[in-house]
Amino acid sequence: MTAQLATPTGRGTPSPPRRGAHRSPLHRGDALWGYLLIAPTAIGLGVFSLWPAIQTFFFSFTTWGTFGGHDWSGLENYTQVVQDPELLRSLLNTLIFTVMTLIGIPISMVVAALLSSSGLRGVSVYRTLYFLPVVTLPAAVALVWKLLYNGDFGLVNWGLGLVGIDGGHWLSDSSTAIYAVGVVSIWSSIGYNMVLFLAGMQSIPGSTTRRRPSTGPGASGSSCASPCRC
């Protein structure tokens, strides 16, 4: 004798609750506070970044007059850019600047690893010094580095002169200007990237990098640190 199990049919089956249908007032309040907290940043990005980018894209298809006003020109501006002999040099300068800026990432990783090492004194002082360029006004940064790169009385040329090297006009020479600006970009980005890497390193649990005694001849109590195994 076999027993037959009744299978439920589609009729009378309750539909799954809609997402957010039974959300409590507490959850709705948390969502509202979240929107309020991100509103200043979202508005700033929209007004000062997104909208200017849209305007620039639209105006790239127009021709502006000497005293204002613009006329639709279609792809004429892009045609002139492609035919410009300086286009390849501009792309090369952009590539050089991008590569130099990315060099700051491994440098920031090394600095973060050094500052996260145990037993180092004055860590807060070093963090402040490295992060100082991030909170400094760009105009002040440009003014200081302009003085440092000055070809007549700049500190860079003065330091090179101490070792018998003749410095040049770093910012006015087309062969060195892109590299001089790239150094400033590296210097400015180290502090921000360092803080991100430090936060990531400090959030790693201690059990992940546990120390395990080494076995085998000649171990003599030595140990190694490994995320998984030695």
Secondary structure in CASP SS format (residue, H / E / C, confidence):
PFRMAT SS
TARGET T0000
AUTHOR 0000-0000-0000
METHOD secondary structure of the structure
MODEL  1
M C 1.00
T C 1.00
A C 1.00
Q C 1.00
L C 1.00
A C 1.00
T C 1.00
P C 1.00
T C 1.00
G C 1.00
R C 1.00
G C 1.00
T C 1.00
P C 1.00
S C 1.00
P C 1.00
P C 1.00
R C 1.00
R C 1.00
G C 1.00
A C 1.00
H C 1.00
R C 1.00
S C 1.00
P H 1.00
L H 1.00
H H 1.00
R H 1.00
G H 1.00
D H 1.00
A H 1.00
L H 1.00
W H 1.00
G H 1.00
Y H 1.00
L H 1.00
L H 1.00
I H 1.00
A H 1.00
P H 1.00
T H 1.00
A H 1.00
I H 1.00
G H 1.00
L H 1.00
G H 1.00
V H 1.00
F H 1.00
S H 1.00
L H 1.00
W H 1.00
P H 1.00
A H 1.00
I H 1.00
Q H 1.00
T H 1.00
F H 1.00
F H 1.00
F H 1.00
S C 1.00
F C 1.00
T E 1.00
T E 1.00
W E 1.00
G C 1.00
T C 1.00
F C 1.00
G C 1.00
G C 1.00
H E 1.00
D E 1.00
W E 1.00
S C 1.00
G C 1.00
L C 1.00
E H 1.00
N H 1.00
Y H 1.00
T H 1.00
Q H 1.00
V H 1.00
V H 1.00
Q H 1.00
D C 1.00
P C 1.00
E C 1.00
L H 1.00
L H 1.00
R H 1.00
S H 1.00
L H 1.00
L H 1.00
N H 1.00
T H 1.00
L H 1.00
I H 1.00
F H 1.00
T H 1.00
V H 1.00
M H 1.00
T H 1.00
L H 1.00
I H 1.00
G H 1.00
I H 1.00
P H 1.00
I H 1.00
S H 1.00
M H 1.00
V H 1.00
V H 1.00
A H 1.00
A H 1.00
L H 1.00
L H 1.00
S C 1.00
S C 1.00
S C 1.00
G C 1.00
L C 1.00
R C 1.00
G C 1.00
V H 1.00
S H 1.00
V H 1.00
Y H 1.00
R H 1.00
T H 1.00
L H 1.00
Y H 1.00
F H 1.00
L H 1.00
P H 1.00
V H 1.00
V H 1.00
T C 1.00
L C 1.00
P H 1.00
A H 1.00
A H 1.00
V H 1.00
A H 1.00
L H 1.00
V H 1.00
W H 1.00
K H 1.00
L H 1.00
L H 1.00
Y C 1.00
N C 1.00
G C 1.00
D C 1.00
F C 1.00
G C 1.00
L H 1.00
V H 1.00
N H 1.00
W H 1.00
G H 1.00
L H 1.00
G H 1.00
L H 1.00
V C 1.00
G C 1.00
I C 1.00
D C 1.00
G C 1.00
G C 1.00
H C 1.00
W C 1.00
L C 1.00
S C 1.00
D C 1.00
S C 1.00
S C 1.00
T C 1.00
A H 1.00
I H 1.00
Y H 1.00
A H 1.00
V H 1.00
G H 1.00
V H 1.00
V H 1.00
S H 1.00
I H 1.00
W H 1.00
S H 1.00
S H 1.00
I H 1.00
G H 1.00
Y H 1.00
N H 1.00
M H 1.00
V H 1.00
L H 1.00
F H 1.00
L H 1.00
A H 1.00
G H 1.00
M H 1.00
Q H 1.00
S C 1.00
I C 1.00
P C 1.00
G C 1.00
S C 1.00
T C 1.00
T C 1.00
R C 1.00
R E 1.00
R E 1.00
P E 1.00
S C 1.00
T C 1.00
G C 1.00
P C 1.00
G C 1.00
A C 1.00
S C 1.00
G C 1.00
S C 1.00
S E 1.00
C E 1.00
A E 1.00
S C 1.00
P C 1.00
C C 1.00
R C 1.00
C C 1.00
END
